[in-house]
C-alpha cells in the first residue's frame, strides 16, 4: 500500500454501503452541491458583483447569505414532507483524514466495499460534505468521488488540523 499521510481530525459521519450507480445517493450528492451553489451564492460569486461588493463588508455579506440559506432550509422543513437528507444506515466517527483518505475510529468497513457518506464539516459555513469512498481496510477508506469545492475545503481543513498537531508536538498547547 502507498504511503498515506493522515492527520488527527475528529468528524461525525453518516454512511451506507453503495455503488456509484445508486441513483438516490447520486441525486443527493448533486443536490447538496446545488445547496451550496444556491442562486444568491452564485450571484455573489459573479465577477461583476464581486467588483461592486469590494467596498462592502465581505463578512457581513457572507453572514447574510448563510442566514438566507438557513431560512431556505427551515422553509423546506416546514413545507415539505421529504427530508432534506436521505437517511443513511450507519453513523460513525472519523479519527484521521488525509488527502483523499479518511480513517474511522473503529473497524466498521468491509474491504473493497463502496460507500456513500455525508460528513459534518466544522468549517464556515457549517455544512454536510457528500462523498463516495471505497474501503481499503476495516477502518480506512479512499475517497473516489468528491466535489471540487469540497476537495478544497477538505484540504484546507486537513492543513488546519496539521497545524494544530505541529503546535502540540512543539509543546505549545494553545491552538492560537
C-alpha positions in Angstrom: 0.0 0.0 0.0 1.2 3.5 -0.8 2.4 5.8 2.0 -0.7 7.6 3.3 -0.2 10.7 5.5 -3.0 11.1 7.9 -3.6 13.8 10.5 -5.9 13.6 13.6 -9.3 15.1 12.9 -12.5 14.1 14.7 -15.5 14.3 12.5 -19.0 12.8 12.6 -20.0 10.8 9.5 -23.2 9.1 8.3 -22.6 6.4 5.7 -24.0 3.4 3.9 -22.7 0.8 1.5 -23.5 1.9 -2.0 -22.1 1.9 -5.5 -21.8 4.9 -7.8 -24.8 3.6 -9.7 -27.2 4.1 -6.8 -29.4 6.9 -8.3 -30.8 8.0 -4.9 -27.3 8.7 -3.5 -26.1 10.3 -6.8 -29.1 12.6 -6.8 -28.5 13.7 -3.2 -24.7 14.1 -3.9 -25.5 16.6 -6.7 -28.4 18.2 -4.7 -26.0 19.0 -1.9 -23.7 20.7 -4.3 -26.5 22.8 -5.6 -27.5 23.7 -2.0 -24.0 25.3 -1.7 -24.4 27.0 -5.0 -27.9 28.5 -4.5 -28.9 31.5 -6.7 -27.8 34.0 -4.1 -24.4 32.4 -3.6 -23.8 32.2 -7.4 -24.9 35.8 -7.7 -22.3 36.9 -5.1 -19.6 34.8 -6.8 -20.1 36.5 -10.2 -17.2 38.8 -11.1 -19.4 41.8 -11.7 -20.9 41.6 -8.2 -17.6 40.8 -6.6 -16.2 44.1 -8.0 -19.2 46.0 -6.8 -19.1 44.4 -3.4 -15.4 45.1 -2.8 -16.4 48.3 -0.9 -18.9 46.3 1.2 -18.2 44.2 4.3 -17.5 40.7 3.0 -18.1 39.1 6.4 -21.5 40.8 6.6 -22.4 39.7 3.1 -21.4 36.1 3.8 -23.4 36.1 7.1 -26.4 37.4 5.2 -26.1 34.6 2.6 -25.8 32.0 5.3 -28.9 33.4 7.0 -30.8 33.2 3.7 -29.7 29.6 3.3 -30.9 28.7 6.8 -34.3 30.3 6.1 -34.5 28.2 2.9 -33.7 25.1 4.9 -36.3 25.9 7.5 -38.9 26.7 4.8 -38.1 23.3 3.3 -38.6 21.5 6.6 -41.9 23.3 7.2 -43.4 22.9 3.7 -42.1 19.6 2.6 -42.8 16.0 3.7 -39.5 14.9 2.2 -36.4 15.1 4.5 -33.6 17.4 3.4 -31.1 14.4 3.5 -31.6 10.8 2.8 -31.4 8.7 6.0 -28.2 6.7 6.0 -28.0 3.3 7.8 -24.7 3.8 9.7 -23.2 6.5 11.9 -19.6 6.8 13.0 -16.6 8.9 13.8 -13.6 9.7 11.7 -10.4 9.9 13.7 -8.0 11.0 11.0 -8.0 12.4 7.4 -5.6 12.6 4.6 -5.5 13.9 1.0 -8.2 11.6 -0.4 -8.4 9.3 2.6 -10.4 9.0 5.8 -9.8 6.8 8.8 -12.6 5.6 11.2 -12.1 5.2 14.9 -13.2 1.6 14.8 -13.1 -1.3 12.3 -16.5 -0.8 10.7 -15.8 -1.1 7.0 -15.8 -4.1 4.7 -12.6 -4.0 2.5 -13.2 -3.3 -1.2 -16.8 -2.3 -0.5 -18.0 1.1 -1.8 -19.8 3.6 0.4 -21.7 6.9 0.2 -21.1 9.2 3.1 -22.0 12.7 4.5 -19.5 14.3 6.8 -20.3 17.2 9.1 -17.6 19.7 8.3 -16.8 22.2 11.0 -16.0 24.9 8.5 -17.8 28.2 7.9 -20.4 27.8 6.7 -21.0 24.5 8.5 -22.4 22.0 6.1 -22.7 18.4 5.0 -20.0 17.2 2.7 -21.1 14.3 0.5 -18.7 11.8 -1.0 -18.2 8.3 -2.2 -15.3 6.2 -0.9 -14.0 2.7 -1.1 -12.8 0.7 1.9 -9.2 -0.2 1.8 -9.2 -1.9 5.2 -11.7 -2.3 8.0 -11.1 1.3 9.2 -9.5 3.1 6.2 -11.3 4.5 3.1 -10.1 6.1 -0.1 -12.3 8.9 -1.4 -13.3 8.1 -5.0 -15.8 11.0 -5.7 -15.9 14.4 -4.1 -17.0 17.9 -5.5 -14.1 20.2 -6.5 -15.1 22.9 -3.9 -15.4 20.2 -1.2 -11.9 18.9 -2.1 -10.5 22.4 -1.4 -12.4 22.7 1.9 -11.2 19.2 2.8 -7.6 20.1 2.1 -7.8 23.3 4.0 -9.3 21.6 7.0 -6.6 18.9 6.8 -3.9 21.6 6.8 -5.6 23.4 9.8 -5.6 20.1 11.7 -2.0 19.5 10.8 -1.0 22.9 12.1 -2.7 22.1 15.4 -0.8 18.8 15.6 2.5 20.5 14.9 1.9 23.1 17.6 1.1 20.4 20.1 4.3 18.5 19.1 6.3 21.7 19.8 4.7 21.9 23.2 2.5 24.9 22.6 -0.9 23.5 23.6 -2.7 26.7 22.7 -4.3 26.5 19.3 -3.8 30.2 18.5 
